[in-house]
Structure formats: structure tokens, C-alpha cells
Amino acid sequence: MSQYFGIGDETLWNPSNGASRMFQRQVAVFEAELELPSGIGPMENDECQISPDTFEIFVDALLAKHRRTSHAIWLALSEGFTATVLVLAERAAIKVDWARHGAAPEATLEDVQVSAVTGMSAPAEGAAWAASLREKSRELGRRMPR
């Protein structure tokens, strides 16, 4: 069995039930972390509608948060979810401002990792950060059924 994530009549993703459940649970975690609704509605009759306007704001906030951290564990825990969200955003025709997100973070860094040996780590260089996320998203997108 599978479930459908879509906008109107357009299917963006058709994952297995297990992948869908895990993704929905991660959505709740990141909504709480970002203190924003995702725009990803409840699963009803194996269908979930995504509100594109709300989802666009969520995607933007998720990328901003991702860019402001250098904590290896936070990044490891969030990268798969972020890549999945980017695939959905692309399929929903949501434009990501990679130049703005790739620039040095204007806001205070969050969830930084501090080592007694190396001191505080800095976020990755902007172009490398964006290229890495975009490549993960492209690779994942090839494996995500519509």
C-alpha cells in the first residue's frame, strides 16, 4: 500500500505507508523546532494535501535554520528530511532562493558544535553548502515515486 502527497489533483510523492509515517512524524518534529506550520496536511484516506503558500514559508525557514548551524549531529539528523522537503518543493514549483540562503547567515548561529581542540565550528561555505543539499535532493528525487 502507499499514500499520496499532493497539491490539488497533482501527486508530488507516492511513498510506502512506512516511509509516509516516518516523514509525517518528522514533519511534526520540524514544525515544533521551527515553530511554524509546514502546510503538509493530515493523511486522510491515504491522501495528504499540501498548502503551497504555507509550505513555501516552511521550506524557507527550514533552509535558513539548516544554514545557521554547524552542529554535526543536528545536520546529520536533518539532512534526509531537508532533502525530501526540497524534492517536494521542486515538484510543487516552489522557487528556492539559493543565493540568499548560500550567503553568510545574517542571524545568530544556532546549534554550533564546540570542540576543546578546534574551538567553535563554522557553517559550511555557502556555495558548497547549497551544492551539497541540491545534489542530495536531486539524487533522492530520482528515487521518490510520484
N, C-alpha and C positions, 0 to 999 in steps of 0.2 A: 504494500500500500504506500501511497505517497500523499503529500499535501501540496497546496499551491499558494504561492505568494504572488500577488499581482496588483496592478493598478487598473481599475475598471475591468474590462474584459481581457486585458493583456497579461499573460502569465510571464513573470520575471524569473521565477525559480520553481522547480518541482522536485523538492528533496524527499528522501525517505522519511517516514514518521520519526525515526530515531534522530536523524540529523535535524529535522524540523524542531523537535522538542528541545534539543540541546541549544539550537540557535535562539529559540524563544526565551529560554532561561537566561542566556547571555544578554539578550536584549534588555531584560529586566535589570540585570546587574549594571549594564552601562547606562540605562535610564537613571538609575539611582546614583551612579557615580557622577554623571554629568548634570544631574538634577534637571533633566529635560525629557519630555516625551519623545519617543522615536518616530511616531507616525505609523508604526507597524501595529496593526490592529490585532484583535484576538483571533484565534483559529476557530472557525465555525464551519461545521460540515466539510472539513478538510480544506477550507479556503481562508486565506488571510489577506485582507485588503491593506494596502499601504497608502497613506496620505502623502502625496509628493511634496507639498509645501512644508509640512512638519518634518518629514524625513530629510529634506534638504538642510534644514536648520540643524538637525541631529548629526548628519554626516559632517557638516562644517565644524560643529563643536567637538565631535569625536576626533577629527583630524587635528584640530588645534590642541586638544589635550595630548594626543599622541606626540605632537611636535614639541611640546613643553617638557617632556620627561626624558630622562636618560637612565632611568632605573631598569636594569636588565630584566628583572622578573616581571615588572609591570608591562614592559614591551613584549616579552615572550607570551604573557597571558592574553594580551590584547591584539596581537598581530593577526591571528587567524580570523578573529571576529571582524577586525577592521578591514581585512582583505575581502571578506564576504560582503560586508556592507558596501564596499566600493564597487563590487560586481553588480549588486542590486542598484546602486546609484547610477552606474553607467547604463544599465538596461532600462532604467526609468528616465533616461535623458537628463539627469541632473549633472550640471557642469561643476567640476571641482576647480577652484582657483589654486592650481599647483604653485604658481609663482608666489602668491601671498602666503600660502602655508609653508612653502620651502624657505622663505625668508627667515632670518633670525627671529626667534619668538620675542614679541614685544612684551607679553605678560611675564610675570614672575615664573621662573622654572618651578615645576612641581615634581614630586616623587623622584628626586635626584638620588643617585647612588653615590655614597661616600666611602672611600677606601682609606684605611690607615696608611697604605703605601702610596697610592696615586692621588689621593685627595678626591675632590668632587668631580664627577664625570660631566661632560657637556653633551647636549644633544648632538646627533649626527649632523654633518654638514648638510645644508638644505637640499641641494641637487641630489646627493647620494641618498638622503632620506626619502625624497619623493620617488626617485627611480626604483628604489628597493620596494616600496609599497606598491607602486604601479606594476612592477614585474610580478609580485606575489598575487596581485589582483588578476592580472591577465592569465597567469598560469591556473589559478583557481577557477576563473571564468570558463576556461576550456573544459573543465570537469563538472561544472554545475549545470544540470539539465534544466531546460525550460519547460 
